[in-house]
Amino acid sequence: MGAGTSKDAATAAGLDAACAAVSVDELKATLAQLGEEQRRKVMLAAAGLGAEGGYKVCVVGGAGGIGQPLSMLMASEPNVAELCVYDLTLAMVPPAGVAADLSHINTKCKLSSYAFDKDDKPIEKAAECLTGCHLVLVPAGVPRKPGQDRKDLLAINAGIAKGIVEACAKFCPDAVIGLIVNPVNSVVPAMCELWKKKGLNPGKIVGVTTLDVLRANKFVHGITGAPVQDIDIPIIGGHAGPTILPLFSQDKAGASIPADKIPELDKRVQDAGTEVVNAKGGKGSATLSMAYAATRLGKAVLAGLSGIETTECAYVMSSVTELPYFASKVTFGPEGVKTVHPLGDLNEHEKKRLDEMLPTLKSEIEAGLEYAAANEFAS
């Protein structure tokens, strides 16, 4: 029996045991006997096949390029009982149309839509939409224009994020907020610091970096031929350019790639977004893969909320390096972020890359901290 077949059998056996468990404690005991990757698969599968959750999820920007496929994928999740599609009235597709379309999918999920004018303040308008939410996914903001300064982009997109996150602080302070708002390296620290000013749990604010993991996994699969479902490359650092650091050495398939091939592969992961933009002829960006990645993160969060701890890479408040925000493996539990894991062993290439990227990430974090220092959430 091959290694991949053996792993699949372990996953299937674990799923059978998970489905037979009659309590969360029994399920946890079953999961403890599996390897990390098999545990993650069984846990997510069990969340879908076991007692279905009754979670309310909102996708802010739900009528957009990322938002529509993300809404479809989340509406298909058995743990999601209600999905709110939230967008602006100026969206090319009305949120009501997206919700109506998704309402014909054969799932239990209830669909609601909310459309706001661009000058509306979510804290004044979004009470019904956000109240009771357990997870709010935010693929919002404007793309960076050619030649636009990153500080200018931050001022615009942090303002958009602030309007949404301050409304969440008022109407769903216990929800986990998954931010897909560029520049993530600055926006997440800005929103988390503002969140903390309100006395709220910083473990609720999460930067979605899952797409970097998926890209690294798929590229390693393409090189090695190893089953992609058995590949799990941790991504640490941030979510832009050289701050994206794949730890190929920490995965069996990744570690099998010759050392002289790693710098080029590393660079490909960093620039993968540009690869998609170029392939789309400048007419779009990575919307479908980002929706898939955000759904994977969303599933992990919901599994954690249900008491089944789940680990994914994410960009969060952190103490694993000298920087206050950092992407690494994060375990989600009933309150959101439960554990931010240390980086583990790095090889020489990875140590060098880490040292080189820290000043860049530090500068981008500081831009977010400066924004937070100059602003407050509305009450």
Contacts in CASP RR format, 6 or more apart in sequence:
PFRMAT RR
TARGET T0000
AUTHOR 0000-0000-0000
METHOD contacts of the structure
MODEL  1
MGAGTSKDAATAAGLDAACAAVSVDELKATLAQLGEEQRRKVMLAAAGLG
AEGGYKVCVVGGAGGIGQPLSMLMASEPNVAELCVYDLTLAMVPPAGVAA
DLSHINTKCKLSSYAFDKDDKPIEKAAECLTGCHLVLVPAGVPRKPGQDR
KDLLAINAGIAKGIVEACAKFCPDAVIGLIVNPVNSVVPAMCELWKKKGL
NPGKIVGVTTLDVLRANKFVHGITGAPVQDIDIPIIGGHAGPTILPLFSQ
DKAGASIPADKIPELDKRVQDAGTEVVNAKGGKGSATLSMAYAATRLGKA
VLAGLSGIETTECAYVMSSVTELPYFASKVTFGPEGVKTVHPLGDLNEHE
KKRLDEMLPTLKSEIEAGLEYAAANEFAS
1 9 0 8 1.000
3 230 0 8 1.000
4 227 0 8 1.000
4 230 0 8 1.000
7 37 0 8 1.000
7 38 0 8 1.000
7 227 0 8 1.000
7 230 0 8 1.000
8 229 0 8 1.000
10 34 0 8 1.000
10 35 0 8 1.000
10 38 0 8 1.000
11 34 0 8 1.000
11 38 0 8 1.000
11 41 0 8 1.000
11 42 0 8 1.000
14 30 0 8 1.000
14 34 0 8 1.000
14 38 0 8 1.000
14 42 0 8 1.000
15 41 0 8 1.000
15 42 0 8 1.000
15 45 0 8 1.000
15 46 0 8 1.000
15 49 0 8 1.000
17 30 0 8 1.000
18 27 0 8 1.000
18 30 0 8 1.000
18 31 0 8 1.000
18 42 0 8 1.000
18 43 0 8 1.000
18 45 0 8 1.000
18 46 0 8 1.000
19 46 0 8 1.000
19 49 0 8 1.000
19 50 0 8 1.000
21 27 0 8 1.000
21 29 0 8 1.000
21 30 0 8 1.000
24 307 0 8 1.000
24 308 0 8 1.000
27 46 0 8 1.000
27 308 0 8 1.000
28 308 0 8 1.000
28 309 0 8 1.000
30 42 0 8 1.000
31 39 0 8 1.000
31 42 0 8 1.000
31 43 0 8 1.000
31 308 0 8 1.000
32 39 0 8 1.000
34 42 0 8 1.000
36 232 0 8 1.000
36 311 0 8 1.000
37 229 0 8 1.000
37 230 0 8 1.000
37 232 0 8 1.000
40 300 0 8 1.000
40 310 0 8 1.000
40 311 0 8 1.000
40 312 0 8 1.000
41 229 0 8 1.000
43 303 0 8 1.000
43 308 0 8 1.000
43 309 0 8 1.000
43 310 0 8 1.000
44 299 0 8 1.000
44 300 0 8 1.000
44 303 0 8 1.000
44 310 0 8 1.000
46 308 0 8 1.000
47 53 0 8 1.000
47 78 0 8 1.000
47 79 0 8 1.000
47 299 0 8 1.000
47 302 0 8 1.000
47 303 0 8 1.000
47 306 0 8 1.000
47 308 0 8 1.000
48 77 0 8 1.000
48 78 0 8 1.000
48 79 0 8 1.000
49 78 0 8 1.000
50 78 0 8 1.000
52 78 0 8 1.000
52 79 0 8 1.000
52 81 0 8 1.000
52 108 0 8 1.000
53 78 0 8 1.000
53 79 0 8 1.000
53 80 0 8 1.000
53 81 0 8 1.000
53 302 0 8 1.000
53 306 0 8 1.000
54 79 0 8 1.000
54 80 0 8 1.000
54 81 0 8 1.000
54 82 0 8 1.000
55 79 0 8 1.000
55 80 0 8 1.000
55 81 0 8 1.000
55 82 0 8 1.000
55 134 0 8 1.000
55 135 0 8 1.000
55 302 0 8 1.000
55 305 0 8 1.000
56 80 0 8 1.000
56 81 0 8 1.000
56 82 0 8 1.000
56 83 0 8 1.000
56 84 0 8 1.000
56 132 0 8 1.000
56 133 0 8 1.000
56 134 0 8 1.000
56 135 0 8 1.000
57 74 0 8 1.000
57 80 0 8 1.000
57 82 0 8 1.000
57 83 0 8 1.000
57 84 0 8 1.000
57 133 0 8 1.000
57 134 0 8 1.000
57 135 0 8 1.000
57 136 0 8 1.000
57 137 0 8 1.000
57 302 0 8 1.000
58 83 0 8 1.000
58 84 0 8 1.000
58 86 0 8 1.000
58 129 0 8 1.000
58 130 0 8 1.000
58 133 0 8 1.000
58 135 0 8 1.000
58 136 0 8 1.000
58 137 0 8 1.000
59 67 0 8 1.000
59 70 0 8 1.000
59 71 0 8 1.000
59 74 0 8 1.000
59 83 0 8 1.000
59 84 0 8 1.000
59 85 0 8 1.000
59 86 0 8 1.000
59 137 0 8 1.000
59 139 0 8 1.000
60 86 0 8 1.000
60 87 0 8 1.000
60 136 0 8 1.000
60 137 0 8 1.000
60 138 0 8 1.000
60 139 0 8 1.000
60 140 0 8 1.000
60 164 0 8 1.000
61 67 0 8 1.000
61 85 0 8 1.000
61 86 0 8 1.000
61 87 0 8 1.000
61 88 0 8 1.000
61 91 0 8 1.000
61 138 0 8 1.000
61 139 0 8 1.000
61 140 0 8 1.000
62 68 0 8 1.000
62 70 0 8 1.000
62 71 0 8 1.000
62 85 0 8 1.000
62 86 0 8 1.000
62 87 0 8 1.000
62 95 0 8 1.000
62 98 0 8 1.000
62 139 0 8 1.000
63 85 0 8 1.000
63 87 0 8 1.000
63 91 0 8 1.000
63 92 0 8 1.000
63 93 0 8 1.000
63 94 0 8 1.000
63 95 0 8 1.000
63 97 0 8 1.000
63 98 0 8 1.000
64 87 0 8 1.000
64 91 0 8 1.000
64 92 0 8 1.000
64 93 0 8 1.000
64 139 0 8 1.000
64 287 0 8 1.000
65 139 0 8 1.000
65 287 0 8 1.000
65 291 0 8 1.000
66 139 0 8 1.000
66 180 0 8 1.000
66 287 0 8 1.000
66 290 0 8 1.000
66 291 0 8 1.000
66 294 0 8 1.000
67 139 0 8 1.000
67 287 0 8 1.000
67 291 0 8 1.000
68 93 0 8 1.000
68 98 0 8 1.000
68 291 0 8 1.000
69 287 0 8 1.000
69 288 0 8 1.000
69 291 0 8 1.000
69 292 0 8 1.000
70 137 0 8 1.000
70 139 0 8 1.000
70 290 0 8 1.000
70 291 0 8 1.000
70 294 0 8 1.000
70 295 0 8 1.000
71 83 0 8 1.000
71 85 0 8 1.000
71 98 0 8 1.000
71 102 0 8 1.000
72 102 0 8 1.000
72 105 0 8 1.000
72 291 0 8 1.000
73 291 0 8 1.000
73 292 0 8 1.000
73 295 0 8 1.000
74 80 0 8 1.000
74 83 0 8 1.000
74 137 0 8 1.000
74 295 0 8 1.000
74 298 0 8 1.000
75 83 0 8 1.000
75 102 0 8 1.000
75 105 0 8 1.000
75 107 0 8 1.000
75 109 0 8 1.000
75 111 0 8 1.000
76 105 0 8 1.000
76 107 0 8 1.000
76 109 0 8 1.000
77 109 0 8 1.000
77 295 0 8 1.000
77 299 0 8 1.000
77 302 0 8 1.000
78 107 0 8 1.000
78 108 0 8 1.000
79 299 0 8 1.000
79 302 0 8 1.000
79 303 0 8 1.000
79 306 0 8 1.000
80 109 0 8 1.000
80 302 0 8 1.000
81 108 0 8 1.000
81 109 0 8 1.000
81 110 0 8 1.000
82 109 0 8 1.000
82 110 0 8 1.000
82 111 0 8 1.000
82 112 0 8 1.000
83 99 0 8 1.000
83 102 0 8 1.000
83 109 0 8 1.000
83 110 0 8 1.000
83 111 0 8 1.000
83 112 0 8 1.000
84 112 0 8 1.000
84 113 0 8 1.000
84 114 0 8 1.000
84 129 0 8 1.000
84 130 0 8 1.000
84 133 0 8 1.000
85 95 0 8 1.000
85 98 0 8 1.000
85 99 0 8 1.000
85 102 0 8 1.000
85 111 0 8 1.000
85 112 0 8 1.000
85 113 0 8 1.000
85 114 0 8 1.000
86 95 0 8 1.000
86 113 0 8 1.000
86 114 0 8 1.000
86 116 0 8 1.000
86 126 0 8 1.000
86 129 0 8 1.000
87 95 0 8 1.000
87 98 0 8 1.000
87 114 0 8 1.000
87 115 0 8 1.000
87 116 0 8 1.000
88 115 0 8 1.000
88 116 0 8 1.000
88 117 0 8 1.000
88 118 0 8 1.000
89 115 0 8 1.000
89 116 0 8 1.000
89 117 0 8 1.000
89 118 0 8 1.000
90 117 0 8 1.000
90 118 0 8 1.000
91 115 0 8 1.000
94 113 0 8 1.000
94 115 0 8 1.000
95 113 0 8 1.000
95 114 0 8 1.000
95 115 0 8 1.000
96 113 0 8 1.000
96 115 0 8 1.000
97 113 0 8 1.000
98 113 0 8 1.000
99 111 0 8 1.000
99 112 0 8 1.000
99 113 0 8 1.000
100 111 0 8 1.000
100 113 0 8 1.000
102 109 0 8 1.000
102 111 0 8 1.000
103 111 0 8 1.000
112 129 0 8 1.000
114 126 0 8 1.000
114 128 0 8 1.000
114 129 0 8 1.000
116 122 0 8 1.000
116 125 0 8 1.000
116 126 0 8 1.000
121 163 0 8 1.000
121 167 0 8 1.000
121 378 0 8 1.000
122 130 0 8 1.000
122 163 0 8 1.000
122 164 0 8 1.000
122 166 0 8 1.000
122 167 0 8 1.000
123 163 0 8 1.000
123 166 0 8 1.000
123 167 0 8 1.000
123 170 0 8 1.000
123 378 0 8 1.000
126 167 0 8 1.000
126 171 0 8 1.000
127 170 0 8 1.000
127 171 0 8 1.000
130 136 0 8 1.000
130 167 0 8 1.000
130 168 0 8 1.000
130 171 0 8 1.000
130 172 0 8 1.000
130 175 0 8 1.000
131 171 0 8 1.000
131 172 0 8 1.000
132 171 0 8 1.000
132 172 0 8 1.000
132 175 0 8 1.000
133 168 0 8 1.000
133 171 0 8 1.000
133 172 0 8 1.000
133 175 0 8 1.000
134 172 0 8 1.000
134 174 0 8 1.000
134 175 0 8 1.000
134 176 0 8 1.000
134 302 0 8 1.000
134 305 0 8 1.000
135 175 0 8 1.000
135 176 0 8 1.000
135 178 0 8 1.000
135 298 0 8 1.000
135 301 0 8 1.000
135 302 0 8 1.000
135 305 0 8 1.000
136 164 0 8 1.000
136 168 0 8 1.000
136 172 0 8 1.000
136 175 0 8 1.000
136 176 0 8 1.000
136 177 0 8 1.000
136 178 0 8 1.000
137 178 0 8 1.000
137 180 0 8 1.000
137 208 0 8 1.000
137 294 0 8 1.000
137 298 0 8 1.000
138 161 0 8 1.000
138 164 0 8 1.000
138 165 0 8 1.000
138 177 0 8 1.000
138 178 0 8 1.000
138 179 0 8 1.000
138 180 0 8 1.000
138 181 0 8 1.000
139 180 0 8 1.000
139 181 0 8 1.000
139 290 0 8 1.000
139 291 0 8 1.000
139 294 0 8 1.000
140 157 0 8 1.000
140 160 0 8 1.000
140 161 0 8 1.000
140 164 0 8 1.000
140 180 0 8 1.000
140 181 0 8 1.000
141 156 0 8 1.000
141 157 0 8 1.000
141 160 0 8 1.000
141 161 0 8 1.000
141 181 0 8 1.000
141 182 0 8 1.000
142 153 0 8 1.000
142 156 0 8 1.000
142 157 0 8 1.000
142 160 0 8 1.000
143 182 0 8 1.000
143 285 0 8 1.000
144 150 0 8 1.000
144 153 0 8 1.000
144 182 0 8 1.000
150 183 0 8 1.000
150 186 0 8 1.000
150 364 0 8 1.000
150 367 0 8 1.000
151 367 0 8 1.000
153 182 0 8 1.000
153 183 0 8 1.000
154 183 0 8 1.000
154 186 0 8 1.000
154 187 0 8 1.000
154 190 0 8 1.000
154 367 0 8 1.000
154 368 0 8 1.000
154 371 0 8 1.000
155 371 0 8 1.000
157 181 0 8 1.000
157 182 0 8 1.000
157 183 0 8 1.000
157 187 0 8 1.000
158 181 0 8 1.000
158 186 0 8 1.000
158 187 0 8 1.000
158 190 0 8 1.000
158 191 0 8 1.000
158 368 0 8 1.000
158 371 0 8 1.000
160 181 0 8 1.000
161 179 0 8 1.000
161 181 0 8 1.000
161 187 0 8 1.000
161 190 0 8 1.000
161 191 0 8 1.000
162 190 0 8 1.000
162 191 0 8 1.000
162 194 0 8 1.000
162 375 0 8 1.000
162 377 0 8 1.000
163 378 0 8 1.000
165 177 0 8 1.000
165 179 0 8 1.000
165 191 0 8 1.000
165 194 0 8 1.000
165 195 0 8 1.000
165 205 0 8 1.000
165 377 0 8 1.000
166 194 0 8 1.000
166 377 0 8 1.000
166 378 0 8 1.000
168 175 0 8 1.000
168 177 0 8 1.000
169 195 0 8 1.000
169 198 0 8 1.000
169 200 0 8 1.000
169 377 0 8 1.000
170 379 0 8 1.000
173 198 0 8 1.000
173 200 0 8 1.000
173 204 0 8 1.000
174 204 0 8 1.000
175 204 0 8 1.000
176 203 0 8 1.000
176 204 0 8 1.000
176 206 0 8 1.000
176 301 0 8 1.000
176 305 0 8 1.000
176 332 0 8 1.000
176 336 0 8 1.000
177 191 0 8 1.000
177 195 0 8 1.000
177 204 0 8 1.000
177 205 0 8 1.000
177 206 0 8 1.000
178 205 0 8 1.000
178 206 0 8 1.000
178 207 0 8 1.000
178 208 0 8 1.000
178 294 0 8 1.000
178 297 0 8 1.000
178 298 0 8 1.000
178 301 0 8 1.000
179 187 0 8 1.000
179 188 0 8 1.000
179 191 0 8 1.000
179 205 0 8 1.000
179 206 0 8 1.000
179 207 0 8 1.000
179 208 0 8 1.000
180 207 0 8 1.000
180 208 0 8 1.000
180 290 0 8 1.000
180 294 0 8 1.000
181 187 0 8 1.000
182 240 0 8 1.000
183 240 0 8 1.000
183 364 0 8 1.000
184 207 0 8 1.000
184 208 0 8 1.000
184 209 0 8 1.000
184 238 0 8 1.000
184 239 0 8 1.000
184 240 0 8 1.000
184 315 0 8 1.000
185 238 0 8 1.000
185 239 0 8 1.000
185 240 0 8 1.000
185 243 0 8 1.000
185 315 0 8 1.000
185 325 0 8 1.000
185 361 0 8 1.000
185 364 0 8 1.000
185 365 0 8 1.000
186 364 0 8 1.000
186 365 0 8 1.000
186 367 0 8 1.000
186 368 0 8 1.000
186 371 0 8 1.000
187 368 0 8 1.000
188 205 0 8 1.000
188 206 0 8 1.000
188 207 0 8 1.000
188 315 0 8 1.000
188 316 0 8 1.000
188 325 0 8 1.000
189 317 0 8 1.000
189 324 0 8 1.000
189 325 0 8 1.000
189 365 0 8 1.000
189 368 0 8 1.000
189 369 0 8 1.000
189 372 0 8 1.000
190 368 0 8 1.000
190 369 0 8 1.000
190 371 0 8 1.000
190 372 0 8 1.000
190 375 0 8 1.000
191 205 0 8 1.000
191 372 0 8 1.000
192 202 0 8 1.000
192 205 0 8 1.000
192 316 0 8 1.000
192 317 0 8 1.000
192 325 0 8 1.000
193 368 0 8 1.000
193 369 0 8 1.000
193 372 0 8 1.000
193 373 0 8 1.000
194 372 0 8 1.000
194 375 0 8 1.000
194 376 0 8 1.000
194 377 0 8 1.000
195 201 0 8 1.000
195 202 0 8 1.000
195 204 0 8 1.000
195 205 0 8 1.000
195 377 0 8 1.000
196 202 0 8 1.000
197 372 0 8 1.000
197 376 0 8 1.000
197 377 0 8 1.000
198 377 0 8 1.000
201 335 0 8 1.000
201 336 0 8 1.000
202 316 0 8 1.000
202 317 0 8 1.000
202 337 0 8 1.000
203 316 0 8 1.000
203 317 0 8 1.000
203 335 0 8 1.000
203 336 0 8 1.000
203 337 0 8 1.000
204 335 0 8 1.000
204 336 0 8 1.000
204 337 0 8 1.000
205 316 0 8 1.000
205 317 0 8 1.000
206 297 0 8 1.000
206 301 0 8 1.000
206 314 0 8 1.000
206 315 0 8 1.000
206 316 0 8 1.000
206 330 0 8 1.000
206 336 0 8 1.000
206 337 0 8 1.000
207 239 0 8 1.000
207 314 0 8 1.000
207 315 0 8 1.000
207 316 0 8 1.000
207 327 0 8 1.000
208 239 0 8 1.000
208 293 0 8 1.000
208 294 0 8 1.000
208 297 0 8 1.000
208 314 0 8 1.000
208 315 0 8 1.000
209 235 0 8 1.000
209 238 0 8 1.000
209 239 0 8 1.000
209 244 0 8 1.000
209 313 0 8 1.000
209 314 0 8 1.000
209 315 0 8 1.000
209 327 0 8 1.000
210 293 0 8 1.000
210 294 0 8 1.000
210 296 0 8 1.000
210 297 0 8 1.000
210 312 0 8 1.000
210 313 0 8 1.000
210 314 0 8 1.000
211 286 0 8 1.000
211 289 0 8 1.000
211 290 0 8 1.000
211 293 0 8 1.000
211 294 0 8 1.000
212 235 0 8 1.000
212 239 0 8 1.000
212 244 0 8 1.000
212 246 0 8 1.000
212 269 0 8 1.000
212 272 0 8 1.000
212 313 0 8 1.000
212 327 0 8 1.000
213 232 0 8 1.000
213 233 0 8 1.000
213 234 0 8 1.000
213 235 0 8 1.000
213 293 0 8 1.000
213 312 0 8 1.000
213 313 0 8 1.000
214 289 0 8 1.000
214 292 0 8 1.000
214 293 0 8 1.000
214 296 0 8 1.000
215 269 0 8 1.000
215 272 0 8 1.000
215 289 0 8 1.000
216 233 0 8 1.000
216 235 0 8 1.000
216 246 0 8 1.000
216 248 0 8 1.000
216 269 0 8 1.000
217 228 0 8 1.000
217 231 0 8 1.000
217 232 0 8 1.000
217 233 0 8 1.000
218 228 0 8 1.000
219 265 0 8 1.000
219 268 0 8 1.000
219 269 0 8 1.000
219 272 0 8 1.000
220 226 0 8 1.000
220 231 0 8 1.000
220 233 0 8 1.000
220 248 0 8 1.000
220 251 0 8 1.000
220 253 0 8 1.000
220 254 0 8 1.000
220 257 0 8 1.000
220 265 0 8 1.000
221 227 0 8 1.000
221 228 0 8 1.000
221 231 0 8 1.000
221 253 0 8 1.000
223 257 0 8 1.000
223 261 0 8 1.000
223 265 0 8 1.000
224 253 0 8 1.000
224 254 0 8 1.000
224 256 0 8 1.000
224 257 0 8 1.000
225 253 0 8 1.000
226 252 0 8 1.000
226 253 0 8 1.000
226 256 0 8 1.000
230 253 0 8 1.000
231 251 0 8 1.000
231 253 0 8 1.000
231 254 0 8 1.000
232 251 0 8 1.000
233 246 0 8 1.000
233 247 0 8 1.000
233 248 0 8 1.000
233 250 0 8 1.000
233 251 0 8 1.000
233 254 0 8 1.000
234 246 0 8 1.000
234 247 0 8 1.000
234 250 0 8 1.000
234 251 0 8 1.000
234 313 0 8 1.000
234 328 0 8 1.000
234 329 0 8 1.000
235 244 0 8 1.000
235 245 0 8 1.000
235 246 0 8 1.000
235 247 0 8 1.000
235 269 0 8 1.000
235 313 0 8 1.000
235 327 0 8 1.000
236 245 0 8 1.000
236 247 0 8 1.000
236 313 0 8 1.000
236 326 0 8 1.000
236 327 0 8 1.000
236 328 0 8 1.000
236 343 0 8 1.000
236 354 0 8 1.000
237 243 0 8 1.000
237 244 0 8 1.000
237 245 0 8 1.000
237 315 0 8 1.000
237 326 0 8 1.000
237 327 0 8 1.000
237 328 0 8 1.000
237 354 0 8 1.000
237 357 0 8 1.000
237 361 0 8 1.000
238 244 0 8 1.000
238 245 0 8 1.000
238 315 0 8 1.000
238 326 0 8 1.000
238 327 0 8 1.000
238 361 0 8 1.000
239 315 0 8 1.000
239 327 0 8 1.000
240 364 0 8 1.000
241 270 0 8 1.000
241 271 0 8 1.000
242 270 0 8 1.000
242 353 0 8 1.000
242 356 0 8 1.000
242 357 0 8 1.000
242 360 0 8 1.000
243 357 0 8 1.000
243 360 0 8 1.000
243 361 0 8 1.000
243 364 0 8 1.000
244 269 0 8 1.000
244 270 0 8 1.000
245 266 0 8 1.000
245 350 0 8 1.000
245 353 0 8 1.000
245 354 0 8 1.000
245 357 0 8 1.000
246 265 0 8 1.000
246 266 0 8 1.000
246 269 0 8 1.000
247 343 0 8 1.000
247 344 0 8 1.000
247 346 0 8 1.000
247 350 0 8 1.000
248 254 0 8 1.000
248 255 0 8 1.000
248 257 0 8 1.000
248 262 0 8 1.000
248 265 0 8 1.000
248 266 0 8 1.000
248 350 0 8 1.000
249 255 0 8 1.000
249 345 0 8 1.000
249 346 0 8 1.000
249 347 0 8 1.000
249 349 0 8 1.000
249 350 0 8 1.000
250 344 0 8 1.000
250 345 0 8 1.000
257 265 0 8 1.000
259 349 0 8 1.000
262 349 0 8 1.000
263 349 0 8 1.000
266 349 0 8 1.000
266 353 0 8 1.000
268 275 0 8 1.000
272 286 0 8 1.000
273 285 0 8 1.000
273 286 0 8 1.000
276 284 0 8 1.000
276 285 0 8 1.000
276 286 0 8 1.000
276 289 0 8 1.000
277 284 0 8 1.000
277 285 0 8 1.000
277 286 0 8 1.000
296 312 0 8 1.000
297 312 0 8 1.000
297 314 0 8 1.000
299 310 0 8 1.000
300 310 0 8 1.000
300 311 0 8 1.000
300 312 0 8 1.000
300 332 0 8 1.000
301 310 0 8 1.000
301 332 0 8 1.000
301 336 0 8 1.000
303 309 0 8 1.000
303 310 0 8 1.000
303 332 0 8 1.000
304 310 0 8 1.000
304 332 0 8 1.000
304 333 0 8 1.000
304 334 0 8 1.000
304 336 0 8 1.000
304 338 0 8 1.000
305 332 0 8 1.000
305 333 0 8 1.000
305 334 0 8 1.000
305 336 0 8 1.000
306 334 0 8 1.000
307 333 0 8 1.000
307 334 0 8 1.000
309 331 0 8 1.000
309 332 0 8 1.000
309 333 0 8 1.000
309 338 0 8 1.000
310 331 0 8 1.000
310 332 0 8 1.000
310 333 0 8 1.000
311 329 0 8 1.000
311 330 0 8 1.000
311 331 0 8 1.000
311 332 0 8 1.000
311 341 0 8 1.000
312 329 0 8 1.000
312 330 0 8 1.000
312 332 0 8 1.000
313 327 0 8 1.000
313 328 0 8 1.000
313 329 0 8 1.000
313 330 0 8 1.000
314 327 0 8 1.000
314 330 0 8 1.000
314 337 0 8 1.000
315 325 0 8 1.000
315 326 0 8 1.000
315 327 0 8 1.000
316 325 0 8 1.000
316 326 0 8 1.000
316 327 0 8 1.000
316 330 0 8 1.000
316 337 0 8 1.000
316 340 0 8 1.000
317 324 0 8 1.000
317 325 0 8 1.000
317 337 0 8 1.000
317 340 0 8 1.000
318 324 0 8 1.000
318 325 0 8 1.000
318 326 0 8 1.000
318 328 0 8 1.000
318 340 0 8 1.000
319 340 0 8 1.000
320 326 0 8 1.000
320 328 0 8 1.000
320 340 0 8 1.000
320 341 0 8 1.000
320 342 0 8 1.000
320 343 0 8 1.000
321 343 0 8 1.000
321 358 0 8 1.000
322 358 0 8 1.000
323 358 0 8 1.000
323 361 0 8 1.000
323 362 0 8 1.000
323 365 0 8 1.000
324 365 0 8 1.000
324 369 0 8 1.000
325 365 0 8 1.000
326 340 0 8 1.000
326 361 0 8 1.000
328 340 0 8 1.000
328 341 0 8 1.000
328 342 0 8 1.000
328 343 0 8 1.000
329 340 0 8 1.000
329 341 0 8 1.000
330 337 0 8 1.000
330 339 0 8 1.000
330 340 0 8 1.000
330 341 0 8 1.000
331 337 0 8 1.000
331 338 0 8 1.000
331 339 0 8 1.000
331 341 0 8 1.000
332 338 0 8 1.000
343 354 0 8 1.000
346 354 0 8 1.000
END
